[in-house]
Amino acid sequence: MPKTYTTIQGDMWDSIAYSQLGDVAYTDKLMNLNPQYREYYTFPAGIVLHLPDAAEQPSAALPPWRQVAG
């Protein structure tokens, strides 16, 4: 059964990745599993997100939204 998380008012992608998966490096995987909510920066309460399997190693690269164009 897939693991889920229900947002509370003020949650953000990286804070959810850290609190639920232990590392902000999971942010990209979390966003990829929930593309229908990509328009949110700060979540309202009550959105159910699917969580990636924490056994999958997060990407070492920065997620696209954190990369700085050089």
DSSP file (Angstrom, degrees, kcal/mol; ACC not computed):
  #  RESIDUE AA STRUCTURE BP1 BP2  ACC     N-H-->O    O-->H-N    N-H-->O    O-->H-N    TCO  KAPPA ALPHA  PHI   PSI    X-CA   Y-CA   Z-CA
    1    1 A M              0   0    0      0, 0.0     2,-0.0     0, 0.0     0, 0.0   0.000 360.0 360.0 360.0 128.0    0.0    0.0    0.0
    2    2 A P        -     0   0    0      0, 0.0     2,-0.3     0, 0.0    51,-0.0  -0.323 360.0-120.2 -63.9 143.6    1.5    3.4   -1.0
    3    3 A K        -     0   0    0     48,-0.4    48,-2.9     2,-0.0     2,-0.3  -0.660  34.5-171.4 -84.7 140.0    2.3    5.7    1.8
    4    4 A T  E     -A   50   0A   0     -2,-0.3     2,-0.4    46,-0.2    46,-0.2  -0.837  15.8-153.4-128.5 166.0    0.6    9.1    1.9
    5    5 A Y  E     -A   49   0A   0     44,-2.2    44,-3.4    -2,-0.3     2,-0.6  -0.994  11.2-144.7-139.5 133.7    0.7   12.3    3.8
    6    6 A T  E     -A   48   0A   0     -2,-0.4    42,-0.2    42,-0.2    39,-0.0  -0.890  28.7-124.9-100.9 123.2   -2.1   14.8    4.3
    7    7 A T        -     0   0    0     40,-2.8    39,-2.6    -2,-0.6     2,-0.3  -0.186  14.9-149.9 -68.1 154.6   -1.0   18.4    4.3
    8    8 A I    >   -     0   0    0     37,-0.3     3,-2.3    38,-0.1    35,-0.2  -0.876  44.9 -74.4-115.1 156.5   -1.5   20.9    7.0
    9    9 A Q  T 3  S+     0   0    0     -2,-0.3    -1,-0.0     1,-0.3    34,-0.0  -0.236 120.2  21.3 -51.5 127.1   -1.8   24.7    6.3
   10   10 A G  T 3  S+     0   0    0     33,-2.6    -1,-0.3     1,-0.3    35,-0.0   0.311  83.6 145.0  96.8  -7.9    1.6   26.1    5.5
   11   11 A D    <   -     0   0    0     -3,-2.3    32,-3.3    32,-0.4    -1,-0.3  -0.299  29.8-162.4 -58.5 147.5    3.4   22.9    4.4
   12   12 A M  B  >  -B   42   0B   0     30,-0.2     4,-2.3     1,-0.1     5,-0.2  -0.910  31.1-106.0-129.1 160.2    5.9   23.3    1.6
   13   13 A W  H  > S+     0   0    0     28,-0.5     4,-2.4    -2,-0.3     5,-0.2   0.908 118.5  44.0 -52.2 -50.3    7.5   20.6   -0.6
   14   14 A D  H  > S+     0   0    0      1,-0.2     4,-2.2     2,-0.2    -1,-0.2   0.851 111.9  52.3 -69.9 -33.2   10.9   20.6    1.1
   15   15 A S  H  > S+     0   0    0      2,-0.2     4,-2.6     1,-0.2    -1,-0.2   0.864 110.8  48.5 -69.9 -33.8    9.5   20.6    4.6
   16   16 A I  H  X S+     0   0    0     -4,-2.3     4,-2.8     2,-0.2     5,-0.5   0.930 110.6  50.7 -68.4 -45.3    7.3   17.6    3.8
   17   17 A A  H  X>S+     0   0    0     -4,-2.4     4,-1.9    -5,-0.2     6,-1.1   0.914 115.2  43.8 -57.9 -43.1   10.3   15.8    2.2
   18   18 A Y  H  X5S+     0   0    0     -4,-2.2     4,-1.3     4,-0.2    -2,-0.2   0.943 118.1  41.8 -68.9 -47.9   12.3   16.5    5.4
   19   19 A S  H  <5S+     0   0    0     -4,-2.6    -2,-0.2     1,-0.2    -1,-0.2   0.853 126.8  31.1 -71.2 -34.1    9.6   15.7    7.9
   20   20 A Q  H  <5S+     0   0    0     -4,-2.8    -3,-0.2    -5,-0.2    -1,-0.2   0.769 134.6  23.8 -95.8 -28.0    8.3   12.6    6.2
   21   21 A L  H  <5S-     0   0    0     -4,-1.9    -3,-0.2    -5,-0.5    -2,-0.2   0.497  99.1-118.6-119.7  -8.5   11.3   11.2    4.4
   22   22 A G  S  <<S+     0   0    0     -4,-1.3     2,-0.3    -5,-0.5    -4,-0.2   0.458  84.8  61.5  89.9   1.1   14.2   12.6    6.5
   23   23 A D    >   -     0   0    0     -6,-1.1     3,-1.6     1,-0.1    -2,-0.1  -0.938  68.3-138.4-161.7 134.0   15.9   14.6    3.8
   24   24 A V  G >  S+     0   0    0     -2,-0.3     3,-2.0     1,-0.3     4,-0.3   0.663  97.1  82.0 -66.9 -13.9   15.1   17.6    1.5
   25   25 A A  G 3  S+     0   0    0      1,-0.3    34,-0.5     2,-0.1     3,-0.4   0.682  81.5  64.4 -64.2 -16.3   16.8   15.7   -1.3
   26   26 A Y  G <> S+     0   0    0     -3,-1.6     4,-2.6     1,-0.2    -1,-0.3   0.476  74.0  96.7 -82.5  -2.4   13.6   13.7   -1.7
   27   27 A T  H <> S+     0   0    0     -3,-2.0     4,-2.6     1,-0.2     5,-0.2   0.899  81.4  49.7 -56.1 -45.4   11.7   16.9   -2.8
   28   28 A D  H  > S+     0   0    0     -3,-0.4     4,-2.4    -4,-0.3    -1,-0.2   0.920 112.3  47.2 -62.2 -44.4   12.1   16.2   -6.5
   29   29 A K  H  > S+     0   0    0     -4,-0.3     4,-1.7     2,-0.2    -1,-0.2   0.904 111.8  51.5 -63.0 -40.8   10.8   12.6   -6.1
   30   30 A L  H  X S+     0   0    0     -4,-2.6     4,-0.7     1,-0.2    -2,-0.2   0.919 111.7  46.4 -62.0 -44.4    7.9   13.9   -4.0
   31   31 A M  H >< S+     0   0    0     -4,-2.6     3,-0.7     1,-0.2     6,-0.2   0.882 109.7  54.2 -66.2 -38.2    7.0   16.5   -6.6
   32   32 A N  H 3< S+     0   0    0     -4,-2.4    -1,-0.2     1,-0.2    -2,-0.2   0.813 107.0  51.4 -66.9 -29.7    7.3   13.9   -9.5
   33   33 A L  H 3< S+     0   0    0     -4,-1.7    -1,-0.2     1,-0.2    -2,-0.2   0.664 118.4  38.2 -77.8 -16.0    4.8   11.6   -7.7
   34   34 A N    X<  +     0   0    0     -4,-0.7     3,-2.1    -3,-0.7    -1,-0.2  -0.385  65.2 152.4-132.1  54.9    2.3   14.4   -7.3
   35   35 A P  G >   +     0   0    0      0, 0.0     3,-1.5     0, 0.0     4,-0.2   0.754  66.8  70.5 -63.0 -23.5    2.5   16.5  -10.5
   36   36 A Q  G 3  S+     0   0    0      1,-0.3     3,-0.2    -3,-0.1    -5,-0.0   0.650 102.3  45.6 -67.5 -12.8   -1.1   17.6  -10.1
   37   37 A Y  G X  S+     0   0    0     -3,-2.1     3,-2.0    -6,-0.2    -1,-0.3   0.228  75.0 111.5-112.6  12.7   -0.1   19.8   -7.2
   38   38 A R  T <   +     0   0    0     -3,-1.5    -1,-0.1     1,-0.3    -2,-0.1   0.742  67.9  68.5 -60.4 -23.2    3.1   21.4   -8.6
   39   39 A E  T 3  S+     0   0    0     -4,-0.2     2,-0.4    -3,-0.2    -1,-0.3   0.663  83.2  92.4 -71.9 -13.7    1.4   24.8   -8.7
   40   40 A Y    <   +     0   0    0     -3,-2.0     3,-0.2     1,-0.2   -27,-0.2  -0.655  38.8 167.0 -83.6 133.8    1.5   24.9   -4.9
   41   41 A Y  S    S+     0   0    0      1,-0.4   -28,-0.5    -2,-0.4     2,-0.5   0.724  84.5  25.1-101.7 -48.2    4.4   26.5   -3.2
   42   42 A T  B    S-B   12   0B   0    -30,-0.1    -1,-0.4   -29,-0.1   -30,-0.2  -0.984  91.4-135.1-117.0 125.9    2.6   26.6    0.2
   43   43 A F        -     0   0    0    -32,-3.3   -33,-2.6    -2,-0.5   -32,-0.4  -0.477   3.6-135.4 -83.8 147.2   -0.1   24.0    0.7
   44   44 A P    >   -     0   0    0      0, 0.0     3,-0.6     0, 0.0     2,-0.1  -0.430  45.2 -82.0 -80.7 172.3   -3.5   24.4    2.2
   45   45 A A  T 3  S+     0   0    0      1,-0.2   -37,-0.3    -2,-0.1   -38,-0.1  -0.472 105.0  34.5 -74.1 147.2   -4.7   21.8    4.7
   46   46 A G  T 3   +     0   0    0    -39,-2.6     2,-0.5     1,-0.3    -1,-0.2   0.484  68.8 136.0  96.2   5.2   -6.2   18.5    3.5
   47   47 A I    <   -     0   0    0     -3,-0.6   -40,-2.8   -40,-0.0     2,-0.7  -0.753  46.2-142.1 -87.6 128.8   -4.3   17.6    0.3
   48   48 A V  E     -A    6   0A   0     -2,-0.5     2,-0.4   -42,-0.2   -42,-0.2  -0.812  20.5-169.7 -94.5 117.5   -3.3   14.0    0.2
   49   49 A L  E     -A    5   0A   0    -44,-3.4   -44,-2.2    -2,-0.7     2,-0.4  -0.830  21.0-126.6-106.4 143.9    0.2   13.5   -1.3
   50   50 A H  E     -A    4   0A   0     -2,-0.4   -46,-0.2   -46,-0.2   -17,-0.1  -0.732  27.2-141.9 -84.0 136.6    1.8   10.2   -2.3
   51   51 A L        -     0   0    0    -48,-2.9   -48,-0.4    -2,-0.4     3,-0.1  -0.810  12.3-120.1-102.1 140.3    5.2    9.7   -0.7
   52   52 A P        -     0   0    0      0, 0.0     2,-0.4     0, 0.0   -22,-0.1  -0.356  42.3 -89.0 -69.9 158.1    8.2    8.1   -2.5
   53   53 A D    >   -     0   0    0      1,-0.2     3,-1.7    -2,-0.0   -32,-0.0  -0.567  31.5-145.7 -67.8 121.2    9.7    5.0   -1.0
   54   54 A A  T 3  S+     0   0    0     -2,-0.4    -1,-0.2     1,-0.3   -33,-0.0   0.672  95.1  71.4 -66.4 -15.5   12.4    6.2    1.3
   55   55 A A  T 3  S+     0   0    0      2,-0.1     2,-0.4     0, 0.0    -1,-0.3   0.776  80.1  87.7 -70.0 -25.4   14.5    3.1    0.4
   56   56 A E  S <  S-     0   0    0     -3,-1.7     0, 0.0     1,-0.1     0, 0.0  -0.621  90.4-119.9 -73.2 127.6   15.0    4.8   -3.0
   57   57 A Q        -     0   0    0     -2,-0.4    -2,-0.1     1,-0.1     3,-0.1  -0.460  27.4-117.5 -69.5 136.5   18.1    7.0   -2.7
   58   58 A P        -     0   0    0      0, 0.0   -32,-0.2     0, 0.0     2,-0.1  -0.325  36.5 -91.5 -70.3 158.3   17.4   10.6   -3.4
   59   59 A S        -     0   0    0    -34,-0.5   -31,-0.1     1,-0.1   -30,-0.1  -0.452  22.9-143.4 -68.5 140.5   19.1   12.3   -6.3
   60   60 A A  S    S+     0   0    0     -2,-0.1    -1,-0.1    -3,-0.1     2,-0.1   0.722  78.8  87.8 -75.7 -21.5   22.4   14.0   -5.5
   61   61 A A  S    S-     0   0    0      1,-0.1    -2,-0.1   -36,-0.1     6,-0.0  -0.420  91.6-101.6 -76.2 152.9   21.5   16.8   -8.0
   62   62 A L        -     0   0    0     -2,-0.1    -1,-0.1     1,-0.1     5,-0.1  -0.470  42.7-103.4 -69.0 144.8   19.5   19.8   -6.9
   63   63 A P    >>  -     0   0    0      0, 0.0     3,-2.4     0, 0.0     4,-0.7  -0.342  37.0-104.9 -64.1 154.5   15.9   19.7   -7.9
   64   64 A P  G >4 S+     0   0    0      0, 0.0     3,-0.8     0, 0.0    -2,-0.1   0.823 119.6  58.0 -53.1 -36.5   15.1   22.0  -10.9
   65   65 A W  G 34 S+     0   0    0      1,-0.2    -3,-0.0     3,-0.0     0, 0.0   0.618 109.5  45.4 -72.6 -10.7   13.4   24.6   -8.7
   66   66 A R  G <4 S+     0   0    0     -3,-2.4    -1,-0.2     2,-0.1     2,-0.2   0.470  88.5 106.6-107.6  -5.2   16.6   25.0   -6.6
   67   67 A Q    <<  -     0   0    0     -3,-0.8     2,-0.5    -4,-0.7    -6,-0.0  -0.504  61.1-142.5 -77.4 142.4   19.1   25.2   -9.5
   68   68 A V        -     0   0    0     -2,-0.2     2,-0.2     2,-0.0    -2,-0.1  -0.916  16.0-126.5-107.5 125.7   20.7   28.5  -10.3
   69   69 A A              0   0    0     -2,-0.5     0, 0.0     1,-0.1     0, 0.0  -0.499 360.0 360.0 -68.9 134.8   21.2   29.3  -13.9
   70   70 A G              0   0    0     -2,-0.2    -1,-0.1     0, 0.0    -2,-0.0   0.443 360.0 360.0-116.1 360.0   24.8   30.3  -14.5
